[in-house]
Amino acid sequence: MSRIGKKPIAIPGGVEVKVAGSTVSVKGPLGKLDWSLVHGVDVAVNNGQVVVGRSSDDRKLRALHGLTRAELSNMIYGVTKGYERSLEITGVGYKTQIQGRTLSFNVGYINPVIYEVPTGIDVKVDKQTLINIKGIDKRLVGQVAADLRAIKPPDVYKQKGVRHAGEILRKKEGKTGK
């Protein structure tokens, strides 16, 4: 039995969990999220707890059992507190601006790089070099942070680029002269 999958999830106050067929809906103060269940994995709501079960001990179902439980736990946390990621831009002249739902990056390329912010994500830019990403969906917040970091990953020699806040990079030495 999956050790993660068999742990029940406590439902905090103000959160509603509904199971309708093969869809689980989680509604809370910050919004609503849905998850589609795979055939063989079932979800039950009992006594203020969510319990995830499976129909057989097939290898694929065992993996999906723990995955479903982890996703539902992340959804419940997301609709109550939300998720946040921070990025920082380092480099001379590197900066970003926000105009409506688009981010414009000046990170050493000839033209600025434009990024459309997906719905469900709130982005704030502080001091043109700090980016805060907030949302209720953990996957989407992480994917947006990864997409923004991929615009200009940190250089190993000069350490310039877009990095996660607090990320420690190993700096490589350049070539040594004679």
N, C-alpha and C positions, 0 to 999 in steps of 0.2 A: 504494500500500500504506500502511496506517495505520502511522505511526511509533511510536505507543504500542503498538498491537496486536501488532506483530512482535517486540517485545522479550521475550525469555524471562524467566520468573520463577524465581529460585533458591529451592529448598526448603531451609529451615534444618533442622538436626538436631532430631528429636523431632516433626516435622510429617509427617503422612500425607496425601497427595492421591490420591483415587480417582475414576475416571470410570466411571459405570455408566449407559449409555444416554445420556439427555439431562440427567443430574444429576451435578454435581461436588461431592464431599464433601471438606472440609478438616478434619482432626482434629489438635489440638495439645494442649499442656499445660493451656491455659485452657478448652478446650471444643471443640465441633464446630459447623461451619456448612455449609449446603448452598446451591447455586446451580443454577438451572434454565437450561439452554442453549436458545437459540433455534435453530430449524431453519436450517441453513446455516453455523452457527458450530460448530467442533469443537475439542476440547481433547485434547492428548496429553502424557503424562508420560514424559520421556526423560532419562536420566543425571542425575537430581536436579534437573531443571528442568521447568517447565510451559510448554508452547508452545501458543498460541492461533492457530487458522487459520480461514479462511473459504472457502466454495465458489465465490463469484463476486465481481465488483467492483460489485455493486449498491450504490446509495447508502445504503440502509438497513443492509445487511450491513456496509458499511465502518464505519458509526457503531457498530453493535453489537459489532464486532470489538474496537475500542478500549475500549468500555464493559466487555465481558466480561473483558478482560485487567486493567483497573483494579480491577474488583470482586474478581477472584481474588487480586490482589496485596494488596488491603485485607483480605481474609479471612485470608490467610496471616499478615499482620502482626497481625491481631486475635487469632488463637488463640495467638500467641507472646508478645506484649507487652500487647495490649489497648489500648483507647482511653479517654481521660479528658477531660471538660469540666468547667469550674468556672464557677459563677455567683455573683454577689454581690448582696445586697439593700441598697439605700440608701434612707433615709427615716426620719423620726422615728416610732418605734413600729412600723416594718415588721419582721417576723420570720417565721420558718418553724419548724415542728416536724415530726418524723417519728414516726409511730406504726405500727410493723409495716411494711406495704407502702404506706402512704399518707402524703402530705405535706400539711400544713395550713398555708396561707399567710394571714397577717394583713397585708394590704398596702393598707389604707385603704378597703376595702369594708365594708358593714354586717356581713356574715357572713364567716367565714373561707372561703377557696377550698380545696377538697379535690382532690388529684390522686392517682390510683392509679398507682403505679410498675409498668410492664410487667415481665414475667418476662425474665430475662437482663440486667437492669440493677441495679447496686448504687448506692445513694444514701447519702451521708453528709452530715450537717449539722453544721457547726462554728460555735460562737458565735451561733447562730440567724440569722446573716446570710450565711454562706458555704455553698454547696451544691456537693458533688463528685459527679459522675456518672461511673460506670465501667461498661464492658462490652466484649464482644468484637466486636460488630457495629457498624461505623462509622455506618451509616445510622440504626440505632436510637438510638445515643448522641446523635447530632446532632438527631434528631427530638424526643427527650425534652428536650434543652436548649432547642430552639426552642419547644416547648409550654410549658415552665416560664417562659421569657422572655415569652411571649405573655400570661401571666396579668396582668402589669402591666409593659408596656414602659416604658423610661425616658422621663420627661417632659422636653421640650426646654427648659422654663423653669426648673424647680427641680431637675432631674436625679434625681428620685426614681423608684424602680422596681427591676425585676429586670434585671440586665445581665450580659454575659459578663465574666469576670475579665480585667482589663486593657483593656476596651473604652473607647475615648476618644470622648466625646460632645461635640458642638458645642453650647454653651449660647447660647440666644437671649436677647436683651434684652427686657424687658417694655415696656409702653407708657410713653412719657415724658409726664410731667405738664406743666402750664403753668408 
